[in-house]
Amino acid sequence: CRYEPKGRYIFAGAQDFHVWRWDHAAGKKMQLKGADAWVRGIAFSPDGKTMLTGGYDGRLLWWSLEGEKPERTVEAHTGWIMSVAISPDGKQIATTGNDKLVKIWNFTDGKLLHTLKGHESVVYNAVFHPQGQQLATSDLKSNILVWEINTGKLARKLKAEKMHSYDKNFKADIGGARSIQFNADGTKLAIGGITNVTNAFACIGNPAVVVIDWKTGKNLMQHLAKATFRGVAWGIALHPNGMVVAGAGGPGGGQLYFWEKDGKNEFHKFKMKDTCRDLHLSPNPTQLVTAHYDGHLRISRMTEKT
């Protein structure tokens, strides 16, 4: 689920193979036709006029914000597109997939500019650095690759520590950046996911957010829940006041967690009505939206701590 840049609409992709648009102030929703796949990646042009989506079928779609059908379609990846990101200047698009590839596209005409190879597992997420010259991508094993946008060359490798585990009993990996975000000035990169995993298939582990110093690559902080909660930090937000917010979901249900920037454990948590699968902060930073397994979006309003 995502707020568009002006905050009027909220968009969401779901297992019903549709994209939905809510005018939440008016209480109206519209089913957009043409996605025909479970959409996981949603991004918006900086001017707020265009939305891009990436789905289970590997197609990258361009939509007018007010439209009902896609205006351009590109066959982007073999298998699921896991994430879509747009550069700060709106000129380039990044997509990642379970084909282990990262691709850079021209926003205007949909032309492929670079195919970036280097990940050895599913690439869950991508985010452009606020200065627009580099792209960070992270995979199932919590490896973070940093790419130079203009050349497509690999610049360096980082690691979100303790955010990946290999289950020897089931012979399965679990972890990775289920959510990723830079702070406003690009000095820190936050990764949301799962840690302390003891059973990959039963999702026995705890939600966590790792904050990395962008200049040094050092893991500065791992934000954890005080009490054991079985789930993943599917969505995160770095609030303008420095607070870290995460929407977590799994066998334990749904929780919202709030951490001070230097706090290992949360200073506040809020139990949700159902398993939380994504979170996005509104352009008005007193509100956030969460997507849930029961098919609902829920808007929460935050007030200052007293």
C-alpha positions in Angstrom: 0.0 0.0 0.0 1.2 3.5 -0.8 0.1 7.1 -0.5 0.6 9.1 -3.7 2.9 12.2 -3.2 0.0 14.6 -2.5 -1.7 12.2 0.0 -5.2 12.4 -1.6 -5.2 8.8 -2.8 -3.9 5.5 -1.4 -3.2 2.6 -3.8 -2.8 -1.1 -3.0 -2.1 -4.3 -4.7 -3.6 -7.6 -3.5 -4.0 -11.3 -4.1 -7.2 -10.6 -6.0 -5.0 -9.6 -8.9 -6.3 -6.0 -8.9 -4.9 -2.6 -8.0 -7.2 -0.5 -5.9 -7.4 3.3 -5.5 -8.9 4.9 -2.4 -10.0 8.5 -2.1 -9.9 8.2 1.7 -11.2 11.7 2.5 -14.3 11.0 0.4 -14.5 7.3 1.4 -14.5 6.1 -2.2 -12.6 3.3 -3.8 -12.1 2.2 -7.4 -10.8 -1.1 -8.9 -8.2 -0.4 -11.6 -8.3 -2.9 -14.5 -5.3 -4.3 -16.3 -2.9 -5.4 -13.6 -4.0 -9.0 -13.9 -1.4 -10.1 -11.3 -0.6 -9.8 -7.6 1.1 -6.4 -7.5 3.9 -6.0 -4.9 5.8 -3.0 -6.3 4.2 0.5 -6.4 6.0 3.8 -7.0 5.1 7.3 -8.1 6.8 10.0 -10.3 8.0 13.0 -8.3 5.3 15.2 -9.9 2.6 12.8 -8.7 1.1 12.4 -12.1 2.2 8.8 -12.9 2.1 5.5 -10.9 4.2 2.4 -11.8 3.4 -1.1 -10.6 5.2 -4.4 -10.9 3.5 -7.7 -10.4 3.6 -11.5 -10.2 3.6 -11.8 -14.0 6.8 -9.8 -14.5 5.2 -6.8 -16.2 6.0 -3.2 -15.4 3.0 -0.9 -15.9 2.6 2.8 -16.2 -0.7 4.4 -15.0 -2.1 7.9 -14.9 -2.9 8.7 -11.3 -6.5 9.5 -12.2 -6.8 6.7 -14.8 -8.4 3.3 -14.7 -6.2 1.3 -17.1 -2.4 1.1 -17.7 -1.0 3.4 -20.4 2.2 1.4 -21.1 3.3 -2.2 -20.4 6.9 -3.6 -20.4 7.8 -7.3 -20.0 10.4 -6.6 -17.3 11.4 -9.8 -15.4 11.1 -13.5 -15.6 8.8 -14.2 -12.7 7.7 -11.8 -10.0 8.7 -8.2 -9.9 9.5 -7.7 -6.2 9.9 -3.9 -6.1 9.7 -0.8 -8.2 11.5 2.5 -7.4 11.8 5.9 -9.3 14.8 8.1 -9.1 14.5 11.5 -7.3 14.6 13.4 -10.7 11.9 11.1 -12.1 14.0 10.1 -15.1 14.9 6.4 -14.3 13.1 3.4 -12.8 14.6 0.5 -11.0 12.9 -2.9 -10.8 14.0 -6.1 -8.9 12.9 -9.6 -9.4 13.0 -13.2 -8.2 15.1 -13.8 -11.3 17.9 -12.3 -9.2 18.2 -9.3 -11.5 18.1 -5.5 -11.1 17.0 -3.5 -14.1 17.2 0.3 -14.8 14.6 1.7 -17.2 14.0 5.1 -18.9 10.9 6.6 -17.4 9.8 8.5 -20.5 9.8 5.6 -23.1 10.3 2.5 -21.0 13.6 1.6 -22.7 15.9 -0.7 -20.8 19.1 1.1 -19.8 21.0 -1.4 -17.7 20.6 -5.0 -16.5 22.6 -5.4 -13.2 23.8 -8.8 -12.2 25.5 -9.6 -8.9 22.8 -10.9 -6.5 22.8 -14.6 -5.9 19.2 -14.8 -4.5 15.8 -13.1 -4.9 16.2 -9.3 -4.9 13.4 -8.1 -2.5 13.8 -4.3 -2.6 15.5 -1.3 -4.2 15.8 2.3 -3.2 17.5 5.3 -4.8 19.8 7.4 -2.7 18.3 10.9 -2.2 21.1 12.5 -4.2 20.1 10.3 -7.2 23.5 8.9 -8.2 23.3 5.5 -6.6 20.8 2.7 -6.1 20.8 0.2 -3.1 19.3 -3.2 -3.6 18.9 -6.0 -1.1 18.2 -9.7 -1.4 17.0 -12.7 0.5 20.3 -13.1 2.3 20.4 -9.5 3.4 23.3 -8.6 1.0 23.0 -5.0 -0.1 24.6 -4.1 -3.4 25.2 -0.4 -4.3 25.1 0.5 -8.0 26.2 3.6 -9.9 23.1 4.7 -11.8 24.8 6.2 -14.9 27.2 3.4 -15.6 25.4 0.4 -14.1 28.6 -0.6 -12.3 28.7 -2.2 -8.8 30.2 0.4 -6.4 30.3 -1.6 -3.1 28.7 -4.3 -1.0 27.0 -3.9 2.4 25.3 -6.3 4.8 22.3 -6.0 7.1 23.7 -8.2 9.9 21.5 -10.8 11.7 18.7 -10.3 9.2 19.2 -13.7 7.5 19.3 -17.3 8.7 19.6 -20.7 7.1 17.3 -23.4 8.6 19.3 -26.6 8.4 16.3 -28.8 9.2 14.2 -27.5 6.3 17.2 -26.5 4.2 15.7 -23.1 3.6 16.9 -19.5 3.8 14.8 -16.8 5.5 15.4 -13.1 5.9 16.2 -10.2 3.6 15.0 -6.7 3.2 11.3 -6.9 3.3 11.3 -3.1 3.5 14.0 -0.5 2.9 14.3 3.3 3.2 16.9 6.1 3.3 16.5 8.9 5.8 16.0 12.4 4.2 19.6 13.4 3.8 20.8 9.9 2.8 23.2 9.4 5.7 21.4 6.3 7.0 19.8 3.3 5.3 17.1 1.3 7.2 16.3 -2.3 6.5 13.1 -4.0 7.9 12.8 -7.8 8.2 13.1 -10.7 10.6 15.8 -11.9 13.0 16.4 -14.7 15.5 14.8 -17.2 13.2 14.5 -20.8 14.5 12.0 -22.2 12.1 11.8 -20.8 8.5 8.5 -22.3 7.5 6.6 -21.5 10.7 8.0 -17.9 10.7 9.4 -18.4 14.2 11.5 -15.2 14.5 11.2 -11.6 15.6 10.6 -8.4 13.6 13.6 -6.1 13.4 14.9 -2.9 11.8 18.6 -2.5 11.1 20.0 1.0 10.5 23.2 1.3 8.5 25.6 4.2 8.3 25.7 5.0 4.6 29.3 6.4 4.5 31.0 3.6 6.5 28.6 0.7 5.9 28.6 0.0 9.6 25.4 -1.4 11.2 24.6 1.3 13.8 21.5 -0.1 15.5 19.2 -3.1 15.5 15.7 -2.1 16.7 13.9 -5.0 18.4 10.6 -5.8 20.1 10.8 -6.0 23.9 8.4 -9.0 24.0 8.6 -12.0 21.7 6.4 -11.5 18.7 6.4 -14.0 15.8 6.5 -11.9 12.6 8.3 -9.8 10.0 8.7 -6.1 9.7 7.1 -5.9 6.3 6.9 -2.1 6.2 9.0 0.7 7.8 9.0 4.5 7.9 11.7 6.9 9.0 9.7 9.7 10.5 10.9 13.3 10.0 11.3 13.6 13.8 13.8 10.8 13.8 11.4 8.1 15.0 11.5 4.6 13.4 8.1 3.0 12.7 7.5 -0.6 11.6 4.4 -2.6 10.6 4.9 -6.2 11.6 2.9 -9.3 10.8 3.0 -13.0 11.0 1.6 -15.9 13.2 1.6 -13.4 16.1 -1.0 -11.2 14.3 -0.3 -7.5 13.6 1.7 -4.9 15.5 2.9 -1.3 15.0 6.2 -0.6 16.6 7.7 2.8 17.4 11.4 3.3 18.3 13.4 6.4 19.2 16.4 6.7 16.8 18.8 5.4 19.4 16.5 3.0 21.2 17.1 -0.7 20.9 13.5 -1.5 22.1 10.3 0.2 21.2 8.9 3.0 23.3 5.4 2.2 22.1 3.6 -0.5 20.3 0.0 -0.9 19.0 -1.8 -4.1 18.4 -3.6 -4.2 15.0 -6.8 -6.1 14.2 -5.2 -8.4 11.7 -1.8 -9.5 10.4 0.0 -6.4 8.9 1.7 -6.9 5.6 2.8 -3.3 4.7 3.1 0.2 6.0 3.5 3.6 4.4 3.8 7.1 6.0 1.5 9.8 4.7 2.9 13.1 3.2 1.2 14.4 6.3 3.5 12.6 8.8 0.8 12.3 11.5 -0.9 9.5 9.6 0.2 6.1 8.2 -1.6 3.4 6.3 -1.2 -0.4 6.8 -2.3 -3.2 4.6 -3.7 -6.4 6.2 -4.2 -10.1 5.4 -8.0 -9.7 5.9 -8.2 -7.4 2.8 -8.4 -4.1 4.7 -6.4 -1.0 4.7 -6.2 0.8 8.0 -5.3 4.4 8.5 -3.8 5.3 11.9 -3.3 8.8 13.4 -0.2 9.5 15.6 -0.1 12.0 18.4 2.9 13.4 20.2 4.2 11.5 23.1 3.5 13.2 26.5 
